[in-house]
Amino acid sequence: MDNFNIRFATEKDCALLLHFIKGIAHYEELSHLVEATEEKIRTHLFGVKSVAECFLAYEAETPVGFALFFHNYSTFVSKPGIYLEDLYIEPHFRGKGYGKKLLLHLVQTAKERGCGRVEWSVLDWNKPAIDFYKSLGAVAMDGWTIFRISL
Protein backbone atom coordinates (compact mmCIF):
# COMPACT_ATOMS: atom_id res chain seq x y z
CA MET A 1 0.00 0.00 0.00
CA ASP A 2 2.97 2.30 -0.38
CA ASN A 3 1.37 3.75 -3.51
CA PHE A 4 -1.91 4.54 -1.72
CA ASN A 5 -2.71 8.13 -0.78
CA ILE A 6 -5.62 10.29 0.33
CA ARG A 7 -6.27 13.94 -0.35
CA PHE A 8 -9.11 16.44 0.00
CA ALA A 9 -11.26 16.79 -3.09
CA THR A 10 -11.14 20.13 -4.88
CA GLU A 11 -13.50 21.87 -7.27
CA LYS A 12 -11.62 20.27 -10.17
CA ASP A 13 -12.82 16.85 -8.94
CA CYS A 14 -16.57 17.35 -9.49
CA ALA A 15 -16.77 14.94 -12.46
CA LEU A 16 -14.87 12.29 -10.51
CA LEU A 17 -17.12 12.75 -7.48
CA LEU A 18 -20.20 12.34 -9.67
CA HIS A 19 -18.69 9.14 -11.08
CA PHE A 20 -18.20 7.75 -7.56
CA ILE A 21 -21.70 8.83 -6.47
CA LYS A 22 -23.15 6.97 -9.43
CA GLY A 23 -20.96 3.98 -8.56
CA ILE A 24 -22.23 3.72 -5.00
CA ALA A 25 -25.82 4.27 -6.17
CA HIS A 26 -25.42 1.42 -8.65
CA TYR A 27 -23.98 -0.87 -5.97
CA GLU A 28 -26.87 -0.03 -3.63
CA GLU A 29 -29.38 -0.52 -6.47
CA LEU A 30 -30.51 3.10 -6.05
CA SER A 31 -29.33 4.65 -9.34
CA HIS A 32 -32.87 5.84 -10.05
CA LEU A 33 -32.62 8.20 -7.05
CA VAL A 34 -29.46 10.05 -8.14
CA GLU A 35 -30.13 13.73 -8.77
CA ALA A 36 -26.50 14.77 -8.37
CA THR A 37 -24.83 16.83 -11.08
CA GLU A 38 -21.38 18.32 -11.34
CA GLU A 39 -22.89 21.77 -10.80
CA LYS A 40 -24.74 20.73 -7.63
CA ILE A 41 -21.57 19.11 -6.30
CA ARG A 42 -19.58 22.26 -7.11
CA THR A 43 -22.14 24.46 -5.33
CA HIS A 44 -22.55 22.32 -2.20
CA LEU A 45 -18.99 21.15 -1.67
CA PHE A 46 -16.95 24.07 -2.98
CA GLY A 47 -19.31 27.06 -3.06
CA VAL A 48 -19.66 29.99 -0.68
CA LYS A 49 -21.77 27.92 1.74
CA SER A 50 -20.17 24.51 1.41
CA VAL A 51 -22.02 21.89 3.45
CA ALA A 52 -19.79 18.83 3.07
CA GLU A 53 -16.20 17.74 2.53
CA CYS A 54 -14.70 14.85 0.67
CA PHE A 55 -11.56 12.75 0.71
CA LEU A 56 -10.37 11.06 -2.46
CA ALA A 57 -8.35 7.85 -2.33
CA TYR A 58 -5.74 6.99 -4.94
CA GLU A 59 -3.63 4.01 -5.91
CA ALA A 60 -0.64 5.75 -7.46
CA GLU A 61 -2.34 8.23 -9.83
CA THR A 62 -5.57 6.24 -10.20
CA PRO A 63 -8.61 7.40 -8.21
CA VAL A 64 -10.08 4.39 -6.39
CA GLY A 65 -12.70 5.78 -4.00
CA PHE A 66 -14.05 8.54 -1.84
CA ALA A 67 -15.46 9.42 1.56
CA LEU A 68 -17.97 12.27 1.69
CA PHE A 69 -18.78 13.70 5.13
CA PHE A 70 -20.10 16.67 7.07
CA HIS A 71 -20.14 17.93 10.64
CA ASN A 72 -23.02 17.47 13.07
CA TYR A 73 -23.30 18.13 16.78
CA SER A 74 -24.05 15.89 19.75
CA THR A 75 -25.82 17.58 22.63
CA PHE A 76 -25.13 14.60 24.91
CA VAL A 77 -21.38 14.52 24.21
CA SER A 78 -21.34 18.31 23.79
CA LYS A 79 -18.92 18.05 20.88
CA PRO A 80 -19.08 18.22 17.13
CA GLY A 81 -19.15 14.96 15.24
CA ILE A 82 -18.68 13.76 11.71
CA TYR A 83 -21.38 12.06 9.71
CA LEU A 84 -20.03 9.87 6.93
CA GLU A 85 -22.53 10.14 4.08
CA ASP A 86 -20.74 7.83 1.64
CA LEU A 87 -17.69 5.60 1.63
CA TYR A 88 -16.99 3.91 -1.68
CA ILE A 89 -14.15 1.98 -3.24
CA GLU A 90 -14.32 0.93 -6.89
CA PRO A 91 -15.15 -2.80 -7.11
CA HIS A 92 -11.87 -3.90 -8.73
CA PHE A 93 -9.87 -2.15 -5.96
CA ARG A 94 -11.71 -3.75 -3.04
CA GLY A 95 -9.93 -6.20 -0.78
CA LYS A 96 -6.71 -4.19 -0.69
CA GLY A 97 -7.44 -2.41 2.58
CA TYR A 98 -8.21 0.92 0.92
CA GLY A 99 -11.66 1.26 2.50
CA LYS A 100 -10.15 0.69 5.93
CA LYS A 101 -7.42 3.26 5.33
CA LEU A 102 -9.97 5.79 4.10
CA LEU A 103 -12.28 5.30 7.08
CA LEU A 104 -9.39 5.44 9.56
CA HIS A 105 -8.19 8.64 7.88
CA LEU A 106 -11.63 10.12 8.49
CA VAL A 107 -11.55 8.99 12.13
CA GLN A 108 -8.13 10.62 12.57
CA THR A 109 -9.48 13.82 11.04
CA ALA A 110 -12.39 13.72 13.51
CA LYS A 111 -9.94 13.34 16.41
CA GLU A 112 -7.82 16.25 15.15
CA ARG A 113 -10.95 18.41 14.95
CA GLY A 114 -12.00 17.58 18.50
CA CYS A 115 -15.03 15.54 17.48
CA GLY A 116 -16.73 13.12 19.83
CA ARG A 117 -17.84 10.54 17.27
CA VAL A 118 -18.08 9.45 13.67
CA GLU A 119 -21.42 8.02 12.56
CA TRP A 120 -22.97 6.67 9.38
CA SER A 121 -25.82 4.55 8.08
CA VAL A 122 -25.59 1.27 6.23
CA LEU A 123 -28.26 -0.61 4.32
CA ASP A 124 -29.40 -3.58 6.39
CA TRP A 125 -28.84 -6.02 3.48
CA ASN A 126 -25.23 -4.89 2.90
CA LYS A 127 -23.54 -7.69 4.86
CA PRO A 128 -20.05 -7.06 3.41
CA ALA A 129 -20.16 -3.45 4.60
CA ILE A 130 -21.63 -4.37 7.99
CA ASP A 131 -18.93 -7.01 8.52
CA PHE A 132 -16.26 -4.53 7.42
CA TYR A 133 -17.45 -1.87 9.87
CA LYS A 134 -17.73 -4.34 12.74
CA SER A 135 -14.17 -5.57 12.03
CA LEU A 136 -13.00 -2.01 12.75
CA GLY A 137 -14.82 -1.90 16.08
CA ALA A 138 -17.90 0.01 14.90
CA VAL A 139 -21.10 -0.71 16.80
CA ALA A 140 -24.59 -0.82 15.32
CA MET A 141 -26.94 1.56 17.09
CA ASP A 142 -29.77 -0.87 17.78
CA GLY A 143 -32.93 0.74 19.02
CA TRP A 144 -32.58 3.79 16.76
CA THR A 145 -34.64 4.23 13.61
CA ILE A 146 -33.78 6.76 10.93
CA PHE A 147 -36.60 9.11 10.00
CA ARG A 148 -36.67 11.38 6.96
CA ILE A 149 -38.74 14.17 5.53
CA SER A 150 -38.01 14.55 1.82
CA LEU A 151 -38.40 18.07 0.46
ABEGO torsion letter per residue (X at the ends): XAABBBBBBBAAAAAAAAAAAAAAAAAAGAAAABABBAAAAAAAAABABBABBBBBBBBEABBAEBBBBBBBBBAAAGBBBBBBABBBBBAAABGAGAAAAAAAAAAAAAAAAGBABBBBBBBAABAAAAAAAAAAGBBBBBGBBBBBBBX
